Amino acid sequence: MSQARFAIGIDLGTTHCALSYVDSEKSEGEDIVQSMLPVPQLVSAGAVESPPLLPSFLYLPHQDEFKPSDLGLPWQSDPARICGELARSQGVSTPIRLVSSAKSWLCHPDIDRKAPVLPAGAPDEIPRISPFEASIQYLAHLRNAWNGLHPYAPLDQLEVTVTVPASFDPAARELTAEAAKAIGIEHLVLLEEPQAALYSWVNDSRGDWRNQVRLGDVILVVDVGGGTTDLSLIAVTENEGALELTRIAVGEHILLGGDNMDLALAYLLKNKLAQTGVELDRWQLQALTHGCRQAKEALLADPDLERMPVVVPSRGSRLIGGSIRTELTREEVQGSLIQGFFPEVDSDSRPTGRSRGALTKVGLPYAQDPAITRHLAAFLGRQAGATHDLPGFLDQPEHADFIRPTAVLFNGGVFKAEVLRQRVLDILNQWLAAEEAPAARLLEARDLDLAVARGAAFYAHVRRHGGVRIRGGTSHTYYVGVESAMPAIPGMEPELQALCLVPFGLEEGSDPVAPPQEFGLVVGEPVRFRFFGSTVRRDDQVGDLLEEWMEDELEELEEIQTTLPAKNRKRGEVVAVRLQAAVTEVGTLELTAIPVDADDEHWNVALHTRRSNGD
């Protein structure tokens, strides 16, 4: 009974985590009773409070830094890992022991995401954990908080929806699912964060959303959180006279968000300090960055606040008296963020790149261009034809330079600042006015910190009990590379074709699809699978074999290197196979190769790890 009573939604965010739930026994129709879970956490040594947000920070204290009695929680916890508000505040003074932005590292394609790499760049004597392990820590903390208040309905018995960026690659999606299973969650569904934000808006409208949108609307969801900028388009369609919501496009994975803004403010203050003769080292700059985040949040949240002090520990000093003091003003925050991250640009602007150094330190692959408005212009330009196959979208010209949103929903902590929401809306409406298109209207969100968790819980509820659903399926068309057979030529790689495995919009969890061709599969020796994805080639069907494509049409995904078991076959034998592909409910692309001459043998490759299993 408890399994059917509660619908759980978890926002596993870059900056904070939250858990929301719907009690179906108290909900009826569109009158849904929803709550936020209070999350017990240390806010200072020996002090526990239970706010609805769990800051996504881990602090790895020195063994002599705290007394055991200072770190007590309502459940048995590991004193070597402090999670939440105390971790965040302690990390301001000792950043070399602070794990932050684990979610951004979890989607880093060029590292082993299960390797202990955080805190990044910390001295050898500091313990480290992996982005994957940090994600487990945050989820475990939420699980313990839930089970403490609901021992009769433990989390491992419930269906749980965890949110991920719409642009998360299959590897990051699978690692998120694996982290959830590691803390006992067996009934798991992943949901894209922009969709969760829209679900939250739908739920908050108490059924009135149908009066706020109309057939033919294109809703732009702009989600700028702590680590990523996530862009999605959701169309208002119709089915048997009833309005429906259909996700028609998602943007690329853009590692650009509040973290970048905090760093920009830190450099602003660093330069201001340098003018007074004060120079900061790398770790002081990191402490300054965390201090700027707190000051920025305070200044943007309180319109009456004009300046906030920022304190940085001196080298080797842990005393306030030995610290460096400066301040951040409202004018500095708004000027830096608006001009640096939301500049006024034309609709045909595109993100700029720069020549990169041949050698670089291992770090997050941040977007090279910090202008979110240029990334938005590029996204809308790429999706100019996204509604052409949808009935009722006559206001979208067939040969327009960019798709024309008719409504905008903001999400993410960055947009808690009204000045930033208005800035983006003004620039978008300038683009629309230049095309003599109607201005996009604003869909008012209720709580940008809690919207994703609330939307996920609402989605979990309607999955079981019925209600409005956002249709869409896969956000990409997926391909696998097929090498052409050709004689060896010095300095020339075999030609590569791209076989369409999964069409755009395939429902996750649906039956496998199968290209009609036969292919040769090399077994018994090291091989590599090259995968590609596209958000713009919407008409390719399963089995289409592309010989050429435009540079920006296909994006290469994570390569899988493996050796497929040969069993009774020769090493290096090329086996004639047919392929099947499926996308699971957690977004994992699974490719199966079945020999033409044997029904009891097959090879599986899943686009989420660097390994393959042969059965």
C-alpha atoms as one frame of an Amber mdcrd trajectory, in Angstrom:
protein
   0.000   0.000   0.000   2.831   2.392   0.813   4.367   1.701  -2.587   1.286
   3.088  -4.356   0.710   5.924  -1.890   3.814   8.059  -2.409   5.268   9.371
  -5.650   8.842  10.572  -5.165  10.777  13.149  -7.188  14.459  13.938  -6.593
  16.382  16.883  -7.989  20.027  15.788  -7.948  21.423  19.228  -8.710  24.824
  20.829  -9.152  24.168  23.373  -6.388  21.577  21.642  -4.252  19.430  18.529
  -4.002  15.804  18.234  -2.971  13.129  15.577  -2.576   9.437  16.222  -3.171
   6.577  13.788  -2.833   2.886  13.459  -3.656   0.569  11.664  -1.240  -1.978
   9.964  -3.491  -4.284   9.189  -0.556  -4.788  12.920  -0.107  -4.860  13.771
  -3.829  -7.758  13.573  -6.246  -7.762  14.528  -9.923  -5.847  17.758 -10.449
  -6.068  18.616  -6.743  -2.690  17.146  -5.834  -1.252  17.346  -2.328   2.502
  17.794  -2.623   5.185  18.330   0.014   8.912  18.951   0.267  10.974  16.657
   2.458  12.750  18.466   5.306  16.373  17.317   5.107  18.272  17.125   8.437
  21.845  18.352   7.980  24.611  19.977   9.948  24.594  23.756   9.617  27.431
  24.250  12.101  29.365  22.036  14.509  26.816  20.251  16.676  23.806  22.046
  15.167  21.290  20.233  12.937  18.515  21.930  10.980  16.077  20.565   8.393
  15.567  22.899   5.412  14.072  21.538   2.160  17.343  21.991   0.247  20.512
  19.942   0.679  23.505  21.865  -0.735  25.428  19.605  -3.125  28.735  19.889
  -1.306  30.902  17.380   0.532  33.596  18.384   2.987  36.400  15.934   3.817
  37.594  17.114   7.247  40.949  16.486   8.862  40.656  13.866  11.593  41.346
  16.493  14.281  39.119  19.208  12.822  35.885  18.237  14.596  34.923  16.274
  17.678  32.716  13.224  16.947  29.922  14.814  18.959  29.985  17.806  16.581
  28.935  15.705  13.594  25.941  13.755  14.880  22.925  13.280  12.609  19.605
  11.489  13.231  21.154   8.435  11.549  24.589   6.828  11.679  26.883   8.788
   9.389  30.496   8.834   8.251  32.410  11.578  10.135  34.967  11.654   7.312
  32.355  13.101   4.943  30.190  16.063   5.831  27.300  16.735   3.463  25.170
  19.834   3.020  25.214  23.301   4.551  28.144  22.795   6.942  30.190  21.383
   4.062  29.472  24.441   1.953  30.282  26.966   4.682  33.387  25.086   5.860
  34.656  24.926   2.298  34.771  28.718   2.073  37.674  28.791   4.526  39.279
  25.466   3.497  38.466  24.897  -0.202  41.109  22.212  -0.697  38.849  19.830
   1.256  35.596  20.760  -0.494  33.949  18.609  -3.156  31.697  20.685  -5.393
  30.204  20.522  -8.908  30.176  16.699  -8.776  27.289  16.651 -11.248  29.334
  18.558 -13.805  32.217  16.103 -13.372  29.769  13.193 -13.710  29.145  14.173
 -17.330  32.826  14.829 -18.152  33.481  12.543 -21.146  37.267  12.572 -20.885
  37.759  11.184 -17.383  36.973   7.996 -15.529  33.921   9.215 -13.637  34.382
   6.530 -10.993  37.974   7.563 -10.298  38.794   9.610  -7.144  39.458  13.033
  -8.724  37.631  15.395  -6.328  38.495  17.850  -4.867  40.138  18.663  -8.192
  43.775  19.688  -7.850  43.936  19.064  -4.087  47.304  18.185  -2.503  48.215
  14.504  -2.254  47.506  14.346   1.486  43.848  15.278   0.969  41.494  12.290
   0.499  39.591  12.179  -2.775  36.363  10.671  -4.021  34.847  10.193  -7.456
  31.973  12.206  -8.976  29.984   8.963  -8.969  30.625   8.409  -5.245  29.690
  12.004  -4.430  26.367  11.483  -6.220  25.777   8.377  -4.104  26.478  10.405
  -0.952  23.837  13.018  -1.803  21.248  10.391  -2.681  22.019   8.396   0.472
  21.545  11.519   2.589  18.095  12.076   1.038  17.244   8.382   1.499  18.154
   8.523   5.199  16.122  11.695   5.664  13.090  10.118   3.987  13.327   6.792
   5.823  13.673   8.587   9.136  10.320  10.327   8.640   8.585   7.478   6.771
   9.890   4.189   8.206   6.694   2.444   7.076   7.431   3.368   3.424  11.203
   3.102   2.887  12.563   4.605  -0.301  13.727   1.275  -1.721  10.095   0.146
  -1.917   8.896   3.203  -3.845   9.004   4.321  -7.462  11.442   7.221  -7.621
  11.931   9.756 -10.397  15.377  11.379 -10.497  15.986  14.339 -12.778  18.920
  14.836 -15.163  19.765  17.614 -17.636  18.030  17.080 -20.967  21.463  17.244
 -22.580  23.071  14.589 -20.341  24.895  12.009 -22.428  23.941   8.313 -22.116
  26.970   7.646 -19.903  25.992  10.299 -17.372  22.390   9.085 -17.391  23.492
   5.534 -16.710  25.841   6.602 -13.925  23.000   8.543 -12.317  20.810   5.446
 -12.497  23.642   3.305 -11.111  24.115   5.726  -8.192  20.406   5.490  -7.402
  20.546   1.691  -7.438  23.602   1.799  -5.173  21.477   3.305  -2.380  18.705
   0.745  -2.887  16.379   2.420  -5.391  15.148  -0.338  -7.678  12.077   1.314
  -9.229  13.777   4.207 -11.007  12.761   6.571 -13.787  14.898   9.424 -15.131
  13.244  12.685 -16.204  14.715  15.651 -18.060  14.964  18.731 -15.849  13.264
  21.188 -18.249  10.336  18.777 -18.498  10.217  18.586 -14.705  10.116  22.400
 -14.544   7.174  22.455 -16.963   5.388  19.702 -15.022   5.788  21.839 -11.906
   4.230  24.802 -13.726   1.343  22.610 -14.915   0.752  21.316 -11.392   0.885
  24.784  -9.860  -1.756  25.994 -12.328  -4.317  23.584 -10.824  -5.681  22.780
 -14.279  -5.572  26.340 -15.584  -2.553  25.656 -17.815  -4.944  24.868 -20.679
  -6.163  28.465 -20.547  -2.638  29.865 -20.510  -1.418  28.082 -23.647  -3.052
  27.239 -26.958  -2.608  24.886 -29.893   0.449  25.922 -31.889   2.368  27.373
 -28.956   6.086  26.677 -28.748   7.298  26.872 -25.155  10.971  27.651 -24.656
  12.340  26.361 -21.350  15.534  28.165 -20.359  17.143  26.364 -17.438  20.378
  27.853 -16.096  21.508  26.125 -12.923  24.738  25.917 -11.021  26.643  23.984
 -13.658  24.722  23.831 -16.928  22.586  25.760 -19.364  19.774  23.490 -20.548
  17.504  24.569 -23.414  14.354  22.745 -24.492  11.381  23.369 -26.764   7.957
  21.928 -25.946   5.086  22.260 -28.395   1.406  22.468 -27.501  -0.254  19.897
 -29.744  -3.711  18.336 -29.898  -5.019  14.780 -29.672  -8.716  14.063 -30.152
  -9.604  17.619 -29.233  -7.492  17.717 -26.056  -4.315  19.762 -25.678  -1.069
  17.829 -25.278   2.538  18.766 -24.621   5.263  17.389 -26.902   8.987  17.916
 -26.352  10.401  18.664 -29.788  14.022  19.646 -29.132  16.780  19.851 -26.552
  20.027  21.780 -26.746  23.603  20.635 -26.554  25.258  20.008 -23.214  26.546
  23.463 -22.269  28.728  23.530 -19.166  27.858  27.098 -18.305  25.950  28.306
 -15.253  26.169  29.755 -11.787  29.632  28.264 -11.194  31.005  30.314 -14.094
  29.328  33.437 -12.769  30.778  32.962  -9.294  34.239  32.589 -10.799  33.772
  35.746 -12.871  32.852  37.691  -9.741  35.843  36.210  -7.919  38.223  37.464
 -10.603  36.558  40.871 -10.414  37.302  41.036  -6.674  40.758  39.512  -7.153
  41.642  42.378  -9.482  40.160  44.877  -7.060  42.332  43.450  -4.273  45.398
  43.472  -6.524  44.992  47.221  -6.948  45.489  47.555  -3.182  48.607  45.365
  -3.265  46.921  42.132  -2.106  47.692  39.068  -4.253  45.770  35.787  -3.861
  47.032  32.269  -4.518  44.997  29.570  -6.275  43.307  28.222  -3.155  42.488
  31.692  -1.885  40.857  32.366  -5.244  38.743  29.245  -4.782  37.727  30.414
  -1.312  36.928  33.815  -2.807  34.757  32.090  -5.438  32.657  30.366  -2.762
  32.378  33.656  -0.885  31.218  35.402  -4.068  28.517  32.782  -4.551  27.052
  33.509  -1.135  27.304  37.272  -1.642  25.755  37.048  -5.131  22.808  34.997
  -3.883  22.173  37.458  -1.058  22.377  40.534  -3.313  20.105  39.090  -5.991
  17.569  37.852  -3.428  17.210  41.134  -1.480  16.548  44.255  -3.588  17.308
  46.475  -0.574  20.812  45.054  -0.140  23.482  47.142  -1.878  26.721  45.399
  -0.822  27.918  42.262   0.897  31.254  41.606   2.660  33.441  38.764   1.373
  36.124  37.293   3.636  39.095  35.253   2.405  41.491  33.443   4.769  45.097
  34.645   4.660  47.788  32.129   3.719  48.072  29.693   6.579  45.557  31.618
   8.672  42.292  30.261   9.963  41.443  33.274  12.093  39.081  36.034  10.994
  41.584  38.553  12.354  44.139  37.275   9.870  41.745  37.251   6.938  41.442
  39.428   3.858  38.260  41.425   3.641  36.599  42.936   0.599  33.040  43.453
  -0.604  30.803  42.807  -3.569  28.236  45.394  -4.622  24.893  44.998  -6.361
  26.176  47.143  -9.235  29.197  44.870  -9.704  27.049  41.728  -9.690  24.495
  42.986 -12.178  27.097  44.570 -14.450  29.301  41.490 -14.530  26.485  39.010
 -15.068  24.431  40.999 -17.569  27.266  42.158 -19.797  29.349  39.009 -19.437
  26.710  36.287 -19.590  23.605  37.928 -21.073  24.896  40.461 -23.613  22.520
  41.965 -26.155  23.187  40.109 -29.428  21.405  39.544 -32.742  19.422  36.394
 -33.518  22.090  35.258 -35.990  24.882  35.453 -33.394  26.710  32.245 -32.603
  29.057  31.210 -29.762  32.648  32.143 -30.387  35.603  29.800 -29.971  39.272
  30.382 -29.365  42.499  28.574 -30.081  43.293  26.252 -27.198  46.705  25.482
 -25.795  48.145  22.113 -26.724  48.694  21.297 -23.043  46.071  21.850 -20.382
  45.322  20.722 -16.850  42.546  18.224 -16.311  39.420  20.196 -15.522  35.801
  20.631 -16.468  35.165  21.229 -20.204  33.461  24.578 -19.711  31.827  26.321
 -22.660  34.375  28.606 -24.308  31.839  31.398 -24.867  30.152  32.600 -21.646
  27.352  34.458 -23.478  24.183  32.458 -22.759  22.265  34.661 -25.209  24.552
  33.546 -28.065  24.043  29.887 -27.114  20.277  30.553 -27.106  20.422  32.144
 -30.561  22.357  29.138 -31.892  19.858  26.687 -30.387  16.829  28.454 -31.870
  18.595  28.669 -35.230  19.357  24.930 -35.301  15.727  24.120 -34.517  14.166
  26.351 -37.191  12.331  23.394 -38.735  11.394  21.532 -35.566   7.609  22.073
 -35.949   7.229  21.581 -39.700   5.697  18.121 -39.321   3.287  19.177 -36.560
  -0.297  20.192 -37.494  -1.515  23.531 -36.192   1.822  25.356 -36.339   1.099
  27.733 -39.213   2.721  30.669 -37.405   6.139  29.016 -37.831   7.368  29.982
 -41.350   8.885  27.075 -43.247  12.076  28.924 -44.143  12.546  31.028 -41.002
  16.068  31.588 -39.705  15.100  30.466 -36.215  12.153  28.831 -34.497   9.849
  31.381 -32.882   8.920  30.631 -29.271   5.537  31.937 -28.199   6.047  31.406
 -24.456   9.018  31.182 -22.094   9.448  29.310 -18.819  12.556  30.033 -16.753
  14.118  27.549 -14.385  17.312  27.257 -12.368  18.716  29.212  -9.459  20.317
  31.843 -11.719  16.869  33.076 -12.713  15.790  33.770  -9.171  17.096  37.236
 -10.106  14.213  39.029 -11.842  16.654  41.294 -13.679  18.171  38.280 -15.468
  14.798  36.798 -16.403  13.716  40.113 -17.862  17.006  40.508 -19.720  16.607
  37.204 -21.586  12.924  37.868 -22.326  13.692  41.356 -23.671  16.447  40.067
 -25.994  14.279  37.194 -27.258  11.405  39.579 -27.974  13.765  41.886 -29.851
  14.599  38.960 -32.145  10.905  38.196 -32.621   9.996  41.848 -33.269  12.654
  42.032 -35.986  10.815  39.171 -37.739   7.416  40.821 -37.131   6.467  37.892
 -34.913   4.404  38.233 -31.730   6.280  38.712 -28.470   6.782  35.616 -26.330
   4.809  35.697 -23.108   6.207  34.699 -19.727   4.931  31.616 -17.920   5.305
  32.395 -14.240   7.160  29.738 -12.226   6.417  29.323  -8.542   9.727  28.415
  -6.914  12.865  28.032  -8.995  14.784  26.210  -6.255  12.108  23.564  -5.758
  10.429  23.391  -9.169  12.455  20.471 -10.566  11.884  18.219  -7.552   8.194
  19.173  -7.418   7.784  18.534 -11.129   9.465  15.147 -10.852   7.100  14.094
  -8.065   4.099  15.304 -10.076   5.335  13.283 -13.063   5.781  10.185 -10.891
   2.199  10.620  -9.683   0.601  11.030 -13.122   2.535   8.043 -14.464   0.595
   5.895 -12.029  -2.708   7.733 -11.661  -3.138   9.449 -15.026  -2.928  13.081
 -16.065  -1.117  15.343 -18.475   2.111  13.897 -19.875   4.809  15.477 -22.009
   5.348  13.319 -25.069   8.645  13.231 -26.865  10.716  10.069 -26.539  14.419
  10.276 -27.340  15.779  13.784 -27.802  18.345  12.620 -30.386  18.581  10.415
 -33.424  21.310   7.872 -32.673  23.789   6.272 -35.074  26.658   3.789 -35.005
  29.676   4.064 -37.267  30.165   1.396 -39.959  33.560   1.153 -41.673  33.686
   0.557 -45.396  35.684  -2.413 -46.674  38.642  -1.032 -48.615  42.283  -1.914
 -49.337  44.905  -0.520 -46.961  46.197   2.856 -48.192  49.044   4.631 -46.365
  47.788   7.569 -44.305  44.109   6.982 -45.064  41.452   5.722 -42.652  38.611
   3.551 -44.007  35.559   5.562 -44.983  32.952   5.757 -42.231  29.210   5.634
 -42.682  26.630   6.338 -39.982  23.871   3.751 -39.515  20.680   5.079 -37.933
  19.886   2.867 -34.944  17.246   4.912 -33.099  14.998   7.530 -34.743  14.210
  10.853 -33.122  11.333  10.595 -30.632  11.447   6.823 -30.027   9.663   6.209
 -26.738  12.087   5.129 -24.045  11.340   1.617 -22.811   9.624   0.618 -26.077
  10.357  -2.578 -28.032  13.736  -2.871 -29.791  14.063  -1.648 -33.366  16.135
  -3.433 -35.999  17.866  -2.197 -39.159  17.112  -4.551 -42.089  20.744  -4.954
 -43.249  23.333  -7.537 -42.296  26.738  -6.362 -41.072  30.057  -7.946 -40.203
  31.083  -7.949 -36.515  34.733  -8.472 -35.542  35.108 -10.757 -32.496  38.030
 -11.955 -30.410  40.291  -8.909 -30.819  40.198  -5.267 -29.643  37.645  -3.158
 -31.519  35.926   0.173 -31.055  32.342   1.294 -31.524  31.812   4.892 -32.594
  28.410   6.382 -31.770  26.832   9.612 -32.948  23.783  11.664 -32.050  21.822
  14.388 -33.798  19.182  16.829 -32.608  18.476  18.217 -36.085  18.184  15.154
 -38.381  14.614  14.250 -37.406  13.566  12.328 -40.511  16.227   9.591 -40.518
  14.733   6.163 -39.964  16.118   2.900 -38.604  18.464   1.400 -41.179  19.266
   4.640 -43.027  22.979   4.604 -43.852  24.520   8.080 -44.141  27.541   8.405
 -46.390  28.041  12.105 -45.659  26.639  14.756 -43.371  27.166  18.387 -42.478
  29.710  19.139 -39.763  27.118  20.371 -37.239  24.513  17.689 -37.982  26.081
  14.795 -36.069  27.911  14.922 -32.763  30.240  12.064 -31.867  29.436  10.486
 -28.518  31.516   8.372 -26.177  33.572   5.769 -27.980  33.461   2.225 -26.615
  36.622   0.129 -26.815  36.195  -3.546 -26.094  36.972  -7.111 -27.104  33.909
  -9.159 -27.972  34.202 -12.790 -26.778  34.932 -15.203 -29.614  33.874 -18.400
 -27.792  34.113 -21.135 -30.425  35.051 -18.740 -33.193  38.468 -17.684 -34.451
  40.230 -14.611 -33.133  39.481 -11.741 -35.514  36.670 -13.609 -37.268  34.068
 -11.394 -38.939  30.634 -12.714 -38.018  27.551 -11.866 -40.096  25.044 -10.292
 -37.709  21.779  -8.422 -37.574  21.444  -5.525 -35.143  18.793  -4.557 -32.632
  18.696  -1.298 -30.681  16.649  -0.184 -27.711  16.563   2.776 -25.349  15.773
   1.908 -21.744  13.600   3.990 -19.414  16.739   5.531 -17.934  17.999   6.606
 -21.354  20.637   3.953 -21.999  21.153   3.005 -25.647  21.582  -0.768 -25.869
  22.881  -2.354 -29.063  22.588  -6.117 -29.597  24.298  -8.044 -32.407  22.729
 -11.425 -33.249  24.603 -13.866 -35.535  22.745 -14.793 -38.682  23.863 -18.435
 -38.292  23.058 -18.897 -34.572  20.053 -18.044 -32.397  21.709 -18.894 -29.070
  24.547 -16.363 -29.293  24.612 -12.574 -29.159  26.783  -9.637 -28.149  25.583
  -6.607 -26.206  27.036  -3.109 -26.166  25.522  -0.422 -23.935  26.343   3.216
 -24.526  27.143   4.021 -20.912  30.439   2.298 -20.053  33.681   1.393 -21.733
  32.950  -2.308 -21.542  30.846  -4.819 -23.431  29.335  -8.129 -22.412  29.004
 -11.147 -24.647  26.567 -13.879 -23.757
